[in-house]
Amino acid sequence: MPLSDYPELNEFVNQWAESPNQTKKAFLQFFEQLEKKDQIKFEFVPREGLTYSLRASHPNQTSRPLFGMVDVIEDDPRWLSVCFFGEMISDPEDKGDMVPEGLLGEDAHCFDLEEFDEAEIAYIAARLDEAFNSASTS
């Protein structure tokens, strides 16, 4: 489903003025990657002044409400934190941070992205695919 099918998310993105670090561009790349997946479900959770969370889930998931979360961190400039439940992904280059109880009270693996970097985005995108695959078979 295109971004326009999510009115609150669409409004947030349309009001987001891109900064020189281009995190809006990175956010949209992650969204576009995920929205191409079969049976993907999104929830947008705004916490004005703190974070704006795009939460992705798969209907096969029974024990958790999401498999990944792309948070827009309200800062100047905004930056992204992409988090997963610890055991749903690998981190072969050890680029993420383990955050005890960091995702809905469970241990999380989070990747911070402060500026558009194609190599970092590709690495995080691979984790999104991995988490989606884990969720679709759980």
C-alpha positions in Angstrom: 0.0 0.0 0.0 1.4 3.4 -0.9 2.1 6.0 1.8 -1.1 7.9 0.9 -3.0 4.9 2.3 -1.8 5.8 5.8 -3.2 9.3 6.3 -1.5 10.1 9.6 1.9 8.8 8.4 1.5 10.6 5.1 0.7 13.9 6.8 3.8 13.5 9.0 6.1 12.8 6.1 4.6 15.6 4.0 5.2 18.1 6.9 8.8 16.8 7.5 11.2 19.3 6.0 14.3 17.4 4.8 17.6 18.4 6.4 21.1 18.2 4.9 21.6 14.8 6.6 18.7 13.4 4.5 17.1 11.1 7.1 13.7 11.7 5.6 15.1 10.1 2.4 16.4 7.1 4.4 13.1 6.8 6.2 11.2 6.7 2.9 13.6 4.1 1.5 12.9 1.8 4.5 9.1 2.4 4.2 9.2 1.6 0.4 11.2 -1.5 1.0 8.8 -2.8 3.6 5.6 -1.8 1.8 6.5 -4.1 -1.0 6.4 -7.2 1.3 3.4 -9.5 1.2 1.0 -9.2 4.1 2.9 -6.3 5.7 1.0 -4.3 8.3 2.0 -0.9 9.6 1.1 1.1 12.7 2.2 4.7 13.0 2.7 5.8 16.6 3.5 9.5 17.0 4.7 10.8 20.3 5.1 14.5 19.5 8.3 16.1 20.6 9.9 12.6 21.2 9.6 10.0 18.5 7.5 9.0 15.5 7.4 5.3 15.2 6.7 3.2 12.1 6.0 -0.3 13.4 5.9 -3.2 11.0 4.2 -6.5 11.6 3.2 -9.7 9.8 -0.1 -11.6 10.4 1.8 -14.8 11.1 3.3 -13.3 14.3 1.5 -14.5 17.3 3.7 -13.6 20.2 4.7 -10.1 19.3 2.9 -7.1 17.9 5.7 -6.1 15.5 9.0 -7.4 14.0 10.7 -4.0 13.4 10.4 -0.4 14.2 11.7 2.6 12.4 11.8 5.5 14.9 12.2 9.1 13.8 13.9 10.7 16.8 12.8 14.3 17.3 16.1 16.2 17.5 17.8 18.9 15.4 18.3 17.4 12.9 16.0 14.4 13.2 17.7 11.0 13.1 16.5 7.4 12.8 16.7 4.4 15.2 15.7 1.1 13.6 15.1 -1.6 16.2 14.4 -5.3 16.2 13.8 -8.0 18.8 17.3 -9.4 19.6 16.8 -12.9 18.3 15.0 -12.0 15.1 18.1 -10.8 13.3 21.8 -11.2 13.1 24.4 -8.4 13.1 27.4 -9.9 11.4 29.4 -6.7 11.4 28.3 -5.8 15.0 27.0 -2.4 14.0 23.9 -2.3 16.2 23.5 -1.7 19.9 22.0 -4.2 22.2 19.4 -2.4 24.3 18.2 -4.4 27.3 14.4 -4.2 27.4 14.6 -1.6 24.6 11.7 -2.8 22.5 8.3 -3.2 24.2 10.1 -4.4 27.3 12.2 -7.0 25.5 15.9 -7.0 24.5 16.4 -5.2 21.3 19.0 -4.7 18.6 19.0 -1.0 17.4 20.8 0.7 14.6 21.1 4.5 14.7 21.3 6.4 11.4 22.2 10.1 11.8 22.7 10.8 8.1 22.0 9.2 4.7 24.7 6.6 4.1 24.0 4.1 1.4 26.2 1.4 2.9 24.5 1.8 6.3 21.1 1.9 4.8 21.8 -1.3 2.9 23.0 -3.0 6.1 19.9 -2.0 8.0 17.7 -2.9 5.0 19.1 -6.5 5.2 18.2 -6.6 8.8 14.6 -5.5 7.9 14.4 -8.4 5.4 15.8 -10.8 8.0 13.3 -9.7 10.6 10.4 -9.9 8.1 11.4 -13.4 7.2 11.6 -14.4 10.9 8.1 -12.9 11.5 6.5 -14.5 8.5 7.5 -18.0 9.7 6.8 -17.5 13.4 
